[in-house]
Amino acid sequence: MFKPFKEDENVAFGDFDFNLPQSLVEELEQGWAGKFKTHIFDNIDEYKFADMYSEDNGRPNFPVKIIVSLEILKHLFDISDKELLESFHCDIRFMKAVGLKRAGQLTLGLRTLYDFRENLIDYMNETGENPLDEIFDELLAEFIEAADLDTDIQRMDSTMVKANIKHLSRIQLMRKVFENFVRKLSDSQKNRIHKNILQILDDSFSEYLSNHDKEDILNNLLGKLNSVKDLFKNDESINDTKVYHHLVRVVEEQSIETASQLKAKDDADIESSSLQNPNDEDATFRKKGMKSHQGYSCNISETASPDNSVQMIIDVSVEPNINSDVNFLNNRLEEINIKAPVNKLVVDGAYYGSDTVNSASKTDTEIIPTELTGSNPKYSTAGFTLSEKQGVISCPMGKVPDKDKYLENSDTYAAWFEKEDCEGCEFRSECPVNEQKKSMTVRFTQTRHDRDKLRAKLAGEEYQEIKNSRAAVEGTFSALKRSQGLDKFKVTGLVKAKCSSLYKMIGYNLKQLVRALKMESKPEVCT
């Protein structure tokens, strides 16, 4: 049964304020614990979680504000559940942070913590809603106001985060999926499987591996798994289970159907979205540079104004690591502008493209890539003046063409100039014009012209400082990985990974807020 938390207003001799020296009381209030209490704990709306509980049945819940706060503290300090509960019961800073006044005022067991997590995940899976998204946004508004931050300029980047799974070869994956499936069967159901197939799980399977080549083993395994799949396809007690779905998925993703039988795909033909490990069915495979990754991609947007005392994370999104940077920007830009309007968004070249330019135009956001993908062209068309979808008005030196036209089918502009116009032209070595028998001609697409203009604009002094600010977001990820464990999720599944990342980002923003408030409190030095 849902019951909101009410702070104990009573005064007792066990209260910290009575038992600590005044200097320590002030240190608690001015340190991270006091700031956490004021800017996080006091602003958590417990009613966002009320639908997870019965309205009038069961025992009252453990205070949701405290559990959510503890989850944030866990990811802020990157500690285990055991260390978290020890700190909650014994560390007065943790007690102060979550609104308690004395040791022993409340006790919390691991089971209660686990139950909350399970209930939250079940609620999210059933409704498609995540209360933590709203909590993050409301706390962000509090942080931005308290630190007096400007959000007009932001920077965006993504990083790979490892999944909490063991790397499995294709053979190991098939065996693991089959093992999980058999473990869920009753004895009578297990007896339906031929003993030759069950030998996959015997110790003798290792000997079989050493005496056959990889292709034969894969084909043999897939044939056996496929026969088991067909054996239970009409068994309603089995074919709706997760282990059966994994079995079906592995067979479909790892094989191709020939005229006579299933045949294992070549390694290069396995999709990146294929199952990597049954313990985490959402994790995907991606190769970036020379490194292979199994897991997720975490994308953030953070403030980047040079006038801000600190920068904070405005938005966080986690998806399987095959999700592109372009998709992140397209999917998140509108939401970012709702909670923290951005005029200029600095990104790397992987985010920039026609799709993201269209997304940016809908929100009046200027996308500023630090570099564009592909090599810089030898000649630039940026100086040509165009009449949109009609033709070329003039060249970079102001010469008007004798003839011009726009080719709609290819979105191409073309123009013909007098040869005398180009003789002795100081721009000639940089111009894309070509000499023909009777005239000088130029031809280029709208896309080429737009990219050349963008390159020219970004090369100007006005944009250099803004472009240079993007590098700092890599330092943000470095800090998150080094001190808050973002290098590898300690949970499995996309929904849990998203919750974990939200807790981490709230914790990171609190650290930035504490820094900002300390800067404000420092006395000015007279010179």
N, C-alpha and C positions, 0 to 999 in steps of 0.2 A: 504494500500500500504506500502510495507516494505521500511524503510529508516534507515540507520545506524546512530548511535549517533555520533555527533561531539562536542567535548568539546569547550566551549566558550573561545576563546583565548584573548578576549578583557579585558582590565583592567578598572575597575569601582570603584568609591568611596565606593560602598556598599560591595566590596569584603572583606572577612574575614581578609585577609592579611593587609588591610589598617585600619580596625576598631578594631582589637584585639591587646593587648600588645604582644610583640614579644615572651614572655614566653609562652603565650597561643597558639600562632601560632605553636611554636615548640612542645608543648604538643599535639596538634591535629595531627601533623605530626608523632610524635613518638609513639602515643597511638594506640589503636585498630582501630580508624577511618582511620589514615594514612596508617596503615598496610593493612587494608581492601582495600583501594583505590589502593595501589601498587600491592598487591598480588592476589586480587580477581577481583575487578572492571576492572582494566586495562587488565586483561587476559581473559575476557569473550568474546568469539567469537559470535557476534550477528548473523552472517550469518548462523549459525546452525539452527536458527529459521525462516529464510527468507521464507521457503516454507509454513509457516503458513499464509502468507499474500499474497494478490494479487500483481502481478508484476506492474500493471499500472492502478489500479482502487481503488477509495476510498481515504480517508484522510490518510496522513502519520501516521504511528504508533507512539505511545508513546515509547520512547527509551527502547528497550528490555534489554539493559545492566542494566538500572536502575531498571526495574521491577524485573529481576532475582536477582539482588543484594538486593533489598528490601525483596524478599522472603527469601533469606538466613538470612538477619538480623532479620526477623520475627521469624524464627526458632532458631536463635542463642540466642535471648533474651526471647523466648517463650511469645510473646505478641500478642494481638488481632489485627485484621485489623485496627480498629479504632485507637489504640495506635500506630500502625505502621505509618499511614498517619500523625498523629499528630507529631510524631518524624521527619518524612520526611520534614514536612513544618516548624517545629519550632526548631528542635535540630540541631545545627551546626555540631555535630559529624556525624549524619546521612547524612547531606548534603555533608560533606567532603568525606565520605565513597563512595558516589555514584557520585563523580566527579562534584559537583556543587560548585560555588564560592561565592554565595550570597543567602540570603533568598528571596523567591519569584521568583527565576530564572525559576523554573518549578512548576506547580501544578498538582496533581494527584487525581482523584476521585475514589471512591470505584468501580464504574461500570467498569472503565477501567481495574482495577486490576482483577475483576471477569471475564471480557471478555478474558483477557490473559489466565487465568487458564482454562477456558472452551475451548478456541481454542487449547491450548496445549494438553489437554486430548483428544479432538477430533482428533487432528493430530496423537497422539500416538496410538489411537485405529484404525485409518485408515491405518497407515503405519507400525505399530509394532515397530517403532523407538522412542527412548527417547533422545532428544538432551541433557538432563541433565546428562545422563551417560557420554557423551563425555566431557561436561563441568567439571564434577567431576574429571575425569581422567586427564584432562589438568591442572586443578588447583592443583591436587595432585602432579603432576610432578614439578610444581612451588614451592610448599611447601617443598617437599623433598629436592630439590636443595638449597632452601633458608635456611633450618634448618640443612642441611648436615646430613641427616639420612641414616642409613644402614638398608636395608630391608631384609638382608639374613635370619634373624630369625623373624618369625611372630607368632602370637597366634590367634586362632579363637574360637569364641563362639557365641551362639545365646540366645535370650531372647524373652519372650512372650510380645506382645504389644496388649492392649485391643482395640477392635473395638469401633467406636463411635456409638454404638447401645445399646438399652435397651434389657435386657434379657427377652425373651418371653417363656412362657410355650408352650407346643404343641398346646393346645387349643387356647391360645392367638395368636399364629403364624397363625393358620388356619383362625381365624376370621379377623386378620389384613390383610392377603393376599386377602381374599374375599372382605373386605371393600375397599381396594385399587382398586380391579378389578371393583367393582360396581361404584366407583366414576368416572371412566373413560368412563362409558357407557353413551350414549345418552338416553333420556327418552324412545324412542321407543325400544331401545335395552334392557333397564332395564325392560320394561314391558313384555319381553319374559320370564323372570325368574319367577317361581311360587312364590306366596306370602309366602308360608310356608318356602321357602328357604331364602327369604329376611328377615324373622324374626330373622335370625342370628344376624342382625345388630340392632335389636330393644332393648330397655331397658329391655324388658321382658326376654331377653336371660340370664340375671344374675339370675333370679328366676329359670330358667330351669337348670342352672349349680348347684344350691344348692339342687335340688331335684333328681339328677341323679348321678350315679357313673361315674368315669372318662372313663372307657372303653366304656360304652354306648354312652357317649358324643362324644368321638373320632370317633367311628363307624358312628354315625349319621352325624357328620360334614363331614367326608370323603365321605359318600354317597351323600350328597348334593353338595359338591364341585365337585365331579366327574360328577354328572349330568349336572352341569353348564359347566364343561369342554367339555363334549360331545355336549352340546347345541350350543356352539360357535366354534367347531373344524373346521367347513367348512366356517366360516365367515372370509374372508381375511382382513376385516377392523379391526378385533379383534385378530385373532390368531397369528399375528406377533408382538403384543405389549409385552412390558416387563411384564406388570401386568398379562397377560394371561400366559406367560411363567412361572411366579412365581406360578400361580394357578396349572398348570400342574406339575411343579416340586414338590410342596408340596404333591399333591395326590400320585405321584409316589414314593416319598421318605418316606412317612409316612404310606403306606399301603401295604398289600399283597393281591393278588387276590385268593379267594377261589372258589369253584365250584359254589356257589350261589351269592356271593357278595364280595365287598371289605371289608377287615378287618384291623383294625389298628394294626400296629406292636407293639410289646412290646417295652418299653423304651430302653432296652438294645440292641435291634436290629436296632435302628436308627443309620445310618452311621454318623461318625464325619464330613463328607463333606456335610451333609444335610444343607438346608437353615436355618439359625439362625434367621434372621430378614430381611424382604424385603428391608429395607433401605440400606443393605449392603449384596449383594448376594455373595460376595467373602469370607467373614469371615467364619471361621470354628470353630468346637468345639474340645477341647482337654483337657484331664485330666492329670495333671502332679503332681505326689505325691498325696496329699490330696486336691489339688486345681483344680477347673474347670476354663477353659479359653475360651473365645469367641473372636476370632480376628486373629492376625497374628503373625508370627515369624520373628524376625529381626536378621540376621546373619552378623557379621563383622569379618574382619581380620585386625589386626593392628600390627605395628612393635613392636618388643620385644627385640631388641639388648640392652644389658646393657651399651654399649658405647654411645647410643643416649642420647642427653640432654632431649628430650621429645619423646613420642611415638605418632604416628598418625594412623588414620584409613585408610587402603589401599583399602578396598573393603566393600561394603554394599549390602545386598540382602534381599528383603522382599517377603515372600510367605505366603499363608494361614497356620495357625499354625499346620496343620497336616503334613506339610513337614518335613522330617527327617533331622537330622544333617548330616547323610551320604550323602543325596542328595545335601545338600548345598555344601559340600566339593567337591563332584564329579562335580557339575555344575559350580563351581566358580574357582577351582584351576588353570586351564589353563589360564583363563583371568587374575587372580592375577599375574601369572608369566610373562605375557606379559607386564604389566605396572609396576611391582615392583618385580623382581625375588626373589624367596624365596628358601633357601636351607633347612631350618628346620622349620616345622610348628607344633606348640605345640597345642594340642587339649585335650579335655576330652575323656573318654572311649566311649561315644556315637558316636563319629565321626569315630572310628577305626573299620575296617573290611576288608575283602578281596577286596571288590569293591574299597574302598578308597586307599588301598595299590596299586592296579593296576593303579588308576588314578595318584597317586604320582609317580609311576615308569615312566610314560610317560613324566613327567616334571622334573625328577631328583630331586624330593622333598622328604625329609625324614619326615615322619609323626611320631611325638613323642607324644603318649598319656600319660597323667599324671597317668592314671590307666586303666586297661583293665576290661571290663565287665566280670562278673562271679567271682567266688571265686578262690583264688590261689590254684593250685594243691598241694597235699602233696609231690609228687615227681616231679623232673624236668628232662626233656629229653634234656636240652640245651647242655650238655657236650658230647653227642654222635656225632660222625663224620659220615656223610652220603656221599654216592656216589649217586648223584641226580638220582632219578627214577630207582635205581639199588639195593641198599642195604646199610647195616651198615658197616662202615669200622672199627670203634673202639668205645669202651666205654669211659666215661670221664677219666678213669685212664689209657687209652692207650691199654687195652687188645683187641686183635683181636678175633672176634667170630669164632667158628668152622664152623658155617653155617649161612648164611643170605640170605634174599630175599626181593623183593619189590612186593607188591600186587597192581597191577594197578587199579583194579576195585574199591578198597576202599582207594587208595592212602595211603597205610600202609606199614611201614617198620617192619621187624621182624628179630631177631637174636638169636642164641643159643650159650651160653658160657659154658666152662668147670666149674664145681663146684669149682675146686681148684682156679680158677681165682677170685672168689668172696669171698673166705674164708679170713677173716681178713682184707678185703678192708675197708679203712677209709671212703669211699663214700657210703658204703652199706646202711646206714640208710636213705640216701637221694635218693637212686637209685630205679627206677621203675621196676627193674628186679624181676622176680618171679621164685621160686624154683620148678622144676619138678623132676620126678623120676631120670632121667639120666643127666639133664643139667639145667642151669639157662637160662631163656628166657625173652626177652623183646619185646614188640609190641606197636607201636604208629603211629599215622597218621602224615602226613606232616604238617597239620594245627596245631596240638598239638606241634610239634617240633618248628615250626616258632614262636608260641606264647611264648613258654618257653624261646627261645633264646632272644625274645624281652624283656621279663620280666627281664632276667639276665642282658641285656644291660642297661635297664633303671634304674636298681638298682645301677649302677656304679656312682662314684662321678662326672664323666664328664657330666652326664645328670641331676644331681640333681638341679643345678642352672637353667638350661633351663626349666625343668619341673615346678620349683617353680615360674617361671615368668608368667605362665598362669593365676594365680589367679588375677593378676592386671587387666585383661580384664573385670572382674566383676566390678571393680571400675570404668572402663570406662562406662559401662552400667548404673551404679549407678549415675554417673555425668550426663549422657544424660537424665536419667529419672528425676533427681532432678531439674536440671536447664534448660533443653531444652524440657521437656514435652514428652519424648519418652515412658512414661508409658501408654499413651493412645493417639491414633491418633485422631485428631480433624476433620478428613475428613472421607469419606466413600468410599469403593471400593479399590481394589488392586492397580490400576494404580495411584490413588491419594496418596495412602499410600507410594508407592515407591518414588514419587516425594518429599513428605514430608520428608522421611528419608534421601534422598540425600541432601536436604537443611540443615538438622540438622547436618549431618556428615561434610559438608563443614564448617559450623559454628564452630563445635567442633575442627576441624583441625586448623582453624584460631586461636582459643584461644591457642592451643598448639604452634603454630608458634610464636605468640606474646610472650609467655613465653620463648621460645628458643632464640629469638632475644634480649630479655631483659637480659638473662644470658650472652650472648655474649658481650653486651654493658657495663656490670659491670666491673669496673677497678679491676685488680688483686691486691690482698692484699700482701704486702711484709712481709715476716716472718724472 
